[in-house]
Amino acid sequence: MRGMGGGFGGMMGGMRGLQSGGINSPTMDSLSDENALGAVYNNRVVLRLISYMGPYRSDVIKSLIAVLIYTLANASIPMLILLGVNNGISSGNFWSMHPLHLVGAAFLAVTLVHFASNYLQFVFMARVGQSILYSLRTQMFSHLQDMSPSFYHRTATGRIMSRSQSDVLQLQETFEMLVLALADVLTLAFIIIFMLVVDWQLALVSLSIVPVLFFILAYWQRFARRSFMRIRRAIAMVNGEYNQNITGVRVVQSLNRQEENLRHFEELNHEHLDANLQASRFSGGLQPMVEFLIGIGMGFGVVFVGGLLAKNGNLEWGVLLAFAVWIQRFFEPIRHLTMQYGVFQRSMAAGVRIFELMDLKPEVNDKADAIEMPPVRGEVRFEDVNFHYVEGVEVLQDVNLHIRPGENVALVGSTGAGKSTLVTLIHRFADVTNGKITIDGYDLRDVRRESLVSQMSMVLQEPYLFSGNVRDNIRYCYDDATDEDVIDAAKAVGAHDFIMALEEGYDTILAERGVNLSVGQRQLISFARAIVGDPRIIVLDEATANIDTHTEILIQEALSHVLEGRTSIVIAHRLSTIRSADKIVVLDRGRIVEVGRHEDLLRQGGVYARLYAINYGLAHDNGAEPGGGQLIPAPADND
C-alpha cells in the first residue's frame, strides 16, 4: 500500500467476511485445515495443475514421448532375452547364429534408448514442473498483494506462509510423482501386453496373485491413512508448541515455566514419536508382503508351472526366463506406487489448500469502467455513510462530514468509536455499505484504487521498515524519487541528522523490521516515506503514540510545515497534540456527535470536554498540564 508507515495494528479490528469464488467458493474462514491429508487423487486439483501447462506444451509433449519410449524399452528387454535364448543358447549354436548377434545389437540399442529416454523424461518434466511452480508462485504473490487488509487481519500469517511456501514445495513433489506414476502405470500395461502375447495361459497363472495383492493394499491403506493423519496432527502440535514458547519466551522465563513447558513438550514429542513408529510398522509390514507375493508368483507361476511345461517340451526356455524377468519388473511399479501413497495424499491436500487461497477474492475491486483519479486537491466528503463488518452491527452510522482542501482535521473519540474505520474507508481498504465518499467530487468506487492511493499517504502507530537500506525504505513506493527528494523528505521530518550519524548514512542496511533503530527513528523514516511522493492527503493514525517526548516535539514542529497546504486527517488519543487542528471531529459509537475547534468544543461541555477532562486528569497525575506537550499514555485504537 503506497505511503504506509507501519503495520495495520488496530486499524482493521473487527473486519469480517470475504467474497470468494473458485473451486469450492471458499471464504476466508473456510480455508481447509493444514493438517488434513485428503484423497490420494483429486481430479479438480490435477485438472487445475494441467491448466498451467499450456505455455509449456512442447516440453510436456516431449516428456510424455520420452516416458512412453522409456516404459516400452523397459518392458521389451525381457523379450530380447527370450529371442536371444531361443535363437542362440537353446539351439546349441551360440557363436554362429547371426540372429543372436542381431539380438545382442538390438539389446544394446534398446539399453541406450532406455537410458536416453529415462534421462530426457526427467529433464523435460523437471523443466515443466519448475516453470509451473514459478508461474504459480508469481501468481500467488501477486494475488496476496491484492488481498484486502481484512484478509491479513483474520488469517494467521503462518497459514498464509504454509500455503505459499510449504504447499508449493509439496506440489513440486507432485509433478515428480506424477511422472513416476505415469511411467509405472505404462510399465504395468506393457508388461501385461507382452506376457499375454507371448503365452496367455502362463501369464494368467503368473498374475493370479495380483487380485490378492490389491486386496491387501486396499486393506493396508485404511490403517495407513489413519497413521499418516496421526503424524500430521502430532507434528502440528509439536510445531505449535515450539512457536508458542519461542515467541513468548520472555513471558515463559519471567513466570519460570520452563520445566512445566518442557514436560508438556515431551508429551507432545512422544506422541509424535509413537505416530512415526506406528507408520514405520505399517510400511515395514507391507514391503515383506509384496516380496512374499512376488516370490509366490515367481515360484509357482514361473518356476513350477513354467518349469513343468518347459521340461515336457511345451514351453521354450527363453519364454521361461522372460517371464521370470517380467514378473520381477511387474511388482516393482506396484511397490513404488504403494510407498508413495502418503506423498500423493499430502500433494493433493496441498493443491486443494493452494487453490482455495488463489480463489479468494479481495473485498475491494475496481469496476470494469473505473477511471484514473486526476490530480487530487484534497476535498473529502462523507455523505450519509454507513458501514458494517458484520451484518446488522453498524460501525459507522449516518456519517456526514466535509473536509476542505488543505484542512487539518483531527478525529477523536473513545476506543471503538469508529475513528480508524473512517480513515480505512478514505484509503479504500473497504467500501461503504451505504452512502458514498467522494474526493474532489469523485466517488471512490468509480476510480481505480491505485490511482487514488498513489496521491495519499498514511503513517500508522507501529512503524514498519523493509529489508534494505535507509534510502530504499524512504523511496519505497516512489521509484522515480531522486536522492535529493529522499534527503529533502528526511530533512522535512527531522530525520536527516540521525540518518547521517549512522555508520553508512542513507546506505545503512536495516535489520529485519528496522530493529537496529529505535522506535522513534523508525517512525521518523516512516514519516519521510509518507511525504517523499508529495501526497495531497495525509492520514496519521496514532503516529506519535509510541515515541518519546523529544521525538514527538520534533515531529510536531516538522509537521507544522509538512502538512501546510495538504489535507491531513489525524487520529489521536492525546488531545494535547491536536489543539491547533482546523477542525476536531468527535465520534461516539459510530456517529459524529460534535465538530468544531478546540476552544469551541470545550465551551460546549459535551463529549469532547469530558474526554479532555479525562486527559487532564491523567496529565495531572503525571505532573503535567494537558497542553504542555506531555505524552499521555493511552490505549491503542482498535476501531
Steps between C-alpha positions, in 0.01 A plus 500: 500500500651835400634730764428272791720557800423192709294187555125515516496449876156564638375681191339196345349361820166329464507436126294200404432298190650488153350459158611182336476270205684221325521128553289483812405867530708525816482782745778623720363308796460178302861441401571132539692362793878497453512154655244336275630234262219471250455245223778321314371650176301822463380551144434871542851565631660301218292675232584838654872415490470379140357841406835652597679282242369698202807725452728197528306270267801404288703388801201305632466315169874425491486369854200277428669359191814433706292324767326286238832398339659434838222271622480318168876440503484389862229242428660376174837399648368159619370445145857539370616249762234262371617539138864465594451183700267335248708592193845442642552335832228236485587412139855403601658719230601797711780660293379443148145616526467834330157563663671487838742770393209705380319445829814614686520813289129562556548448874778762505288741295197456727721554805631826355146611410388404851777714651444799270120504536526463877733800514287711265174433685648632822659802329187607313258431784727680748498798265121489478457452876737780598347736242150430631613555859665825390173617345302384802726680750492819294122486465456429870728789601307736273170367637608551861606856417144570385324350801318737732649584841214315670633177353831544682324613815294183521742247350806387693829580329611141557209368293583736212869407511411131517300527180745721311812308602447151643202411283668626182807290582268205559359552150853474365504143629163453332638570152787261555266234637252541214775424249615197696140383547432536127816304422403232750148464358628480142762246606229281653289529185785410263613206715149355509467543121835330430423213738157438348638512146784258574301244705161604632450184707827536689426873533167434674664250735788734582270800560243308703636648822436862383138511632629380837761777496244771428274368777790522745588853381140618541489356852841648585404850382216521751748475786776694326272801450423516871870467579598780261229728641624430851851606395368825350305585813797415722752710304252789493478488880880485532547796263230696676668444837833611354343816358312584818802460726747677272280803434401518866841418646516817711169420665604137551824600667342775707245252638760223539296253292793328328475166678122476467515594132775244442285225653208600281723507191637156583144363502432648157838389365442146630167488319684602182754222561227238552317614186813468287586160646147380427530624139835324470340173615227536237750579224736228621221244497397579144840462338554136610145422394567624146826306489315189621246531218778554249657179627171312457450636150857415408511162676160364407423673174841501336722242671243227572243531222741642242770250595263206451390632161861558390608155619221338300597703193183709507681825581822651369772579752522858374134553587563366848789744563307792348204434730732488801629848413151633420360382832790665683442826313123481530502539878759777507254773379240373748757529778578858391135604489435347839791674669392837355145474638559760771681734259200499268265576787708792623543632146130496424421669832768763426342565161157546657638749753693698237205537266268589788729792572532592134120505462440743785390838369603839646225695669581807292509470121512769236203527270552393141446862390693662788682816399840640592486743793615844379743707712341531844428835667397337828128568547342203683127449556313232694136492393259293714768233547419175678744213537503162667737205516227267625149525363277685746786641710559851368848641567421835336152648484371797301842663475503834321827691491659759275878543503625795294822489296803573720299466822649336809233277655534303823286195581447428869284266701518206732631163387253342259340828401583448131801728444726250328210361301441848365854530359484139385215597270685809373793282399249256353614197689127428507193645329209666677188292542272804456553857388817614325839659551632745244836665447485812285150389400604152379335202667784277622329196352512653150877550481790257482623449853866507402462842340332624819734369768808606302402855594444417868721393788440340836721476806392250760574444865736207444779595256596227259827512306600260226824318424749728326671828572353820640482669160299214345259499795424870457470465123308174542196558276632792296766360271532830315596689817859627475759490776437872551127431546582237762732734690250787481227276643728386783594862580135604496412257781824546697649161412803616299733560794461160662521326160831673424623390843453136400808307390412504129255789503218448250671179384474341845343153473206458734444178692169315475216746569766765573570367850851650496332840531297638786121522471522877459759471223291245317199728523697796366597291196134404462407869497766569238368211291149640526587843359772420245235457229342841578153358589202734511327310783683369807350278770671469839353215704646537852832556325672648807354269764809283548779754486675703765421859591803653329433317171133595509589867543731475197228333296233751606725788399582331169136420429398862540698565184450169322120501528466856382290507183410130532181340624589317820294270717643426844375236743613568854423391854730768639282804461794730574643415157200620298403825673605704196300292249276696263217263582453238768249224424370312804363149445297295743371151421541547127333840478640851469373677809705821497703704251694815574822657622658417833379804694149482359460133589623561854239771547225264382573266792418189297686179413822679405502693826463176695782334302717805560421489871608134512822592318553788740459265796755260354736782424457643852579158648820502294590850614431690178234718344320351202609779274864493598621231260499221758438162335199346665487119480192375323380165373543413133202579282341177390213645303 
